[in-house]
Structure formats: structure tokens, C-alpha cells
């Protein structure tokens, strides 16, 4: 685990220092990495989390609706949305950082942008699916609208700066476009082309 290498690096372990340097260069989204051409961190950073709690919360969220998405649209579509939402969210965060002139070692990690993109796309197709936000039951369209409204407000007011609000909004934007342009159309044709069961005339007794 990363904390193990952190501890060993502090004792001067060359192996740990080398491992941590490689990890930070390849698994963390930062302006340093982008400026040096390591564009793959747009994706790899979605598999990196700042702590065990961060990972658990994201995976619990994903598990709540991920199986439904997989059952309806399959693994390839899930992969497209994960990659697209994660990359689009990271690009939005990068744009914010550059406009704000933050330091080059500013970094972000986590799957939230990807997960929110997937949920937003799902809301475009099944808006009445029931979910809970802060233990309050509501349809998924209301949940995603509430999250987007909070992220926009927090972004403008500077609330909770440790959260990558631009990443969340970017991921949701990709999910919205993909959900409306691809998933809704695909679902329409899928359900409209299901052959109807022919009516069987009643038998005379």
C-alpha cells in the first residue's frame, strides 16, 4: 500500500523513493504531469484515492447503481462512460487550475467524476429510479440535479476547496451529453423493436 512506501521513503529506502516517484508521475492528476506529457493520468487518476475511506465511499456509491447500469447497457458502455467522464472532469479541473494560476504540483485523484457521469447518464434514461441522497429517498433525476446545484454553488463560493467541484461538474456534463445523445436513443430503439406477442384467438370448447 502507498502508506507503506511513504514510511519506508522517510527512512531513506531507495526502493521506496523510486516507487513513490513513479506512482506520483503516473497515477496522480497534476499540472506537473500534464505539462510533462503524461496525459494518461487523465484516466489513471480515477483509480487512485487519497485514503481508504475515500475509496470505500466512492465504491459504495458506484455499487448502488453500477449493477443496474451494467444490466441495461453492458460493460463496453460502462467503460466508455467511465473513461469519458473521468477525462472530461479532469480537463475541467485542469482548466480551472490554469485560470486560477495554482501551483504546478496541485493534484487531484478519485473516481467521483467518472461515477457521477455514469449516474447522470443513467438519470437521462431512467429518471424515476429511486436513490437516496443523505438518506433522503428521491428519484435519481432529483439527486443528480441537487448534486449539480451544490457543486456549482460550492464552485462559485469557494466552499470545500479540498473537493474537485470542477471535476464533478465536468464528469456530469459528459454523462448528460452521452445519456441524451446515445443511451436514450439506444433505449428507444431497443424497446420499440421488441416483437409483440401475437394474440391467440380463444379456442372453442
C-alpha positions as CSV (number, residue, x, y, z in Angstrom):
1,X,0.0,0.0,0.0
2,X,1.1,3.6,-0.6
3,X,1.4,4.4,3.1
4,X,4.0,1.6,3.5
5,X,6.2,3.1,0.8
6,X,5.7,6.6,2.4
7,X,7.0,5.3,5.7
8,X,9.9,3.5,4.1
9,X,10.8,6.5,2.0
10,X,11.2,8.6,5.1
11,X,13.8,6.1,6.4
12,X,15.8,6.7,3.2
13,X,14.8,3.5,1.3
14,X,15.9,4.0,-2.3
15,X,13.4,1.4,-3.5
16,X,10.5,3.2,-1.7
17,X,11.6,6.6,-3.1
18,X,11.7,5.2,-6.6
19,X,8.3,3.6,-6.3
20,X,6.7,6.7,-4.9
21,X,8.2,8.9,-7.6
22,X,6.9,6.5,-10.3
23,X,3.5,6.4,-8.6
24,X,3.1,10.2,-8.4
25,X,4.2,10.6,-12.0
26,X,1.8,8.0,-13.4
27,X,-1.2,7.8,-11.1
28,X,-1.9,11.3,-9.9
29,X,-3.6,14.1,-11.9
30,X,-1.5,17.2,-11.6
31,X,-0.4,20.2,-13.8
32,X,3.2,18.9,-13.5
33,X,2.3,15.6,-15.0
34,X,0.2,17.2,-17.8
35,X,2.9,19.7,-18.6
36,X,5.5,16.9,-18.9
37,X,3.3,15.0,-21.3
38,X,1.9,12.2,-19.1
39,X,-1.6,12.6,-20.4
40,X,-2.6,9.1,-19.2
41,X,-3.1,10.5,-15.7
42,X,-6.5,11.8,-17.0
43,X,-7.6,8.1,-16.7
44,X,-5.2,6.5,-14.2
45,X,-6.0,9.1,-11.5
46,X,-9.6,7.8,-11.5
47,X,-8.3,4.6,-9.9
48,X,-6.3,6.4,-7.3
49,X,-7.7,7.6,-4.0
50,X,-6.4,9.7,-1.2
51,X,-7.4,7.3,1.6
52,X,-9.1,4.1,2.3
53,X,-12.3,6.0,3.3
54,X,-12.2,7.9,0.1
55,X,-12.1,4.6,-1.9
56,X,-14.8,3.0,0.2
57,X,-17.2,5.9,-0.2
58,X,-16.8,6.0,-3.9
59,X,-17.1,2.3,-4.3
60,X,-20.2,2.2,-2.1
61,X,-21.8,4.9,-4.4
62,X,-20.8,3.0,-7.5
63,X,-22.2,-0.3,-6.2
64,X,-25.6,1.3,-5.5
65,X,-26.4,1.8,-9.2
66,X,-23.5,0.3,-11.1
67,X,-25.1,-3.2,-11.4
68,X,-28.3,-1.6,-12.9
69,X,-26.2,0.2,-15.5
70,X,-24.3,-2.9,-16.4
71,X,-27.5,-5.0,-16.7
72,X,-29.1,-2.4,-19.1
73,X,-26.1,-1.3,-21.2
74,X,-23.2,-3.7,-20.7
75,X,-19.5,-3.4,-19.9
76,X,-18.3,-1.6,-23.0
77,X,-20.8,1.3,-22.5
78,X,-19.8,1.5,-18.8
79,X,-16.1,1.7,-19.9
80,X,-16.8,4.4,-22.4
81,X,-18.6,6.5,-19.8
82,X,-16.0,5.8,-17.1
83,X,-13.2,7.0,-19.4
84,X,-15.1,9.9,-21.0
85,X,-16.5,11.3,-17.7
86,X,-13.2,10.9,-15.9
87,X,-11.2,12.6,-18.7
88,X,-13.7,15.3,-19.2
89,X,-13.9,16.0,-15.5
90,X,-10.1,16.2,-15.2
91,X,-10.0,18.5,-18.2
92,X,-12.5,20.8,-16.5
93,X,-10.4,20.8,-13.3
94,X,-7.2,21.5,-15.3
95,X,-8.9,24.5,-17.0
96,X,-9.9,25.8,-13.6
97,X,-6.4,25.4,-12.2
98,X,-4.8,27.2,-15.1
99,X,-7.3,30.1,-14.9
100,X,-6.6,30.4,-11.1
101,X,-2.8,30.2,-11.6
102,X,-2.4,27.5,-8.9
103,X,0.9,25.8,-8.3
104,X,2.1,23.2,-10.7
105,X,2.1,20.5,-8.1
106,X,-1.6,20.9,-7.4
107,X,-3.1,17.4,-7.6
108,X,-6.4,15.5,-7.6
109,X,-7.4,11.9,-7.5
110,X,-10.5,9.8,-7.3
111,X,-13.4,8.2,-9.2
112,X,-16.1,10.7,-8.4
113,X,-16.1,12.4,-11.8
114,X,-16.5,9.0,-13.6
115,X,-19.2,7.8,-11.2
116,X,-21.2,11.0,-11.4
117,X,-21.0,10.8,-15.2
118,X,-22.4,7.3,-15.2
119,X,-25.2,8.2,-12.8
120,X,-26.1,11.3,-14.8
121,X,-26.3,9.2,-18.0
122,X,-28.5,6.7,-16.1
123,X,-30.8,9.5,-15.0
124,X,-31.3,10.5,-18.6
125,X,-32.8,7.1,-19.4
126,X,-34.4,6.1,-16.1
127,X,-35.1,9.4,-14.3
128,X,-37.6,7.9,-11.8
129,X,-35.1,5.3,-10.4
130,X,-35.2,5.7,-6.6
131,X,-32.0,6.6,-4.8
132,X,-31.0,8.2,-1.5
133,X,-29.2,11.5,-1.1
134,X,-28.1,12.0,2.5
135,X,-30.5,9.2,3.4
136,X,-33.4,11.1,1.8
137,X,-35.2,8.9,-0.8
138,X,-35.8,10.7,-4.2
139,X,-35.8,10.0,-7.9
140,X,-32.3,9.9,-9.5
141,X,-33.0,13.0,-11.6
142,X,-33.6,15.0,-8.4
143,X,-30.5,13.6,-6.8
144,X,-28.3,14.5,-9.8
145,X,-29.8,17.9,-10.0
146,X,-29.2,18.5,-6.3
147,X,-25.5,17.4,-6.6
148,X,-25.0,19.6,-9.7
149,X,-26.6,22.6,-7.9
150,X,-24.4,22.1,-4.9
151,X,-21.2,21.7,-7.0
152,X,-22.0,24.9,-8.9
153,X,-22.7,26.8,-5.7
154,X,-19.6,25.4,-4.0
155,X,-17.5,26.2,-7.0
156,X,-18.6,29.8,-7.2
157,X,-18.5,30.4,-3.4
158,X,-15.2,28.6,-2.7
159,X,-16.8,26.0,-0.4
160,X,-14.9,22.8,0.5
161,X,-11.8,23.6,-1.7
162,X,-10.4,20.1,-1.0
163,X,-13.2,18.7,-3.3
164,X,-12.7,18.9,-7.0
165,X,-16.0,20.5,-7.9
166,X,-15.0,21.3,-11.5
167,X,-14.1,17.6,-11.9
168,X,-17.6,16.6,-10.7
169,X,-19.3,19.0,-13.0
170,X,-17.2,18.0,-16.0
171,X,-17.9,14.3,-15.4
172,X,-21.7,15.1,-15.1
173,X,-21.6,17.2,-18.3
174,X,-20.1,14.3,-20.3
175,X,-22.7,11.9,-18.8
176,X,-25.5,14.2,-19.6
177,X,-24.5,14.6,-23.3
178,X,-23.8,10.8,-23.7
179,X,-27.0,9.9,-21.9
180,X,-29.2,12.1,-24.1
181,X,-27.3,11.6,-27.4
182,X,-26.6,7.8,-27.1
183,X,-28.3,6.0,-24.3
184,X,-31.8,7.4,-24.7
185,X,-31.8,6.8,-28.4
186,X,-30.4,3.3,-28.0
187,X,-33.0,2.5,-25.3
188,X,-35.8,3.9,-27.6
189,X,-34.8,1.6,-30.4
190,X,-34.2,-1.4,-28.1
191,X,-37.7,-1.2,-26.6
192,X,-39.6,-0.1,-29.7
193,X,-38.3,-3.1,-31.8
194,X,-39.2,-5.8,-29.3
195,X,-41.7,-8.1,-31.2
196,X,-45.1,-8.1,-29.7
197,X,-46.6,-11.4,-28.6
198,X,-49.3,-12.3,-31.2
199,X,-52.8,-12.6,-29.9
200,X,-54.0,-16.2,-29.9
201,X,-57.7,-16.5,-30.7
202,X,-59.7,-18.2,-28.0
203,X,-60.4,-21.9,-28.6
204,X,-64.0,-23.1,-28.7
205,X,-64.9,-25.6,-26.1
